[in-house]
């Protein structure tokens, strides 16, 4: 992903692709808690964080590792947009 402005829809499309591959097509809805659904374990959670950092050019710090930032695709999209708009890598 390039450019300063990225839409929530672009982020969601990228995350849907990640989940389609990572969960063998069991892609959750944008507001579904994939941890509660049992689709994401600790290893996949780490892969998700690494994917978000790589694809969206942000750094996820220890202080960002709040489950509420990563519980749903919409929450991840909001987190990514906040990090990018703050200009903090």
Buried (B, 14 or more C-beta within 10 A) or exposed (E): EEEEEBEBEBBBEBBBEBBEEBBEEEBBEBEBBBBEEEBBEEEBBEBBBEBBBEBBBBEBEEEBEEEEBBBBBBBBBBBBBEBBEEEEE
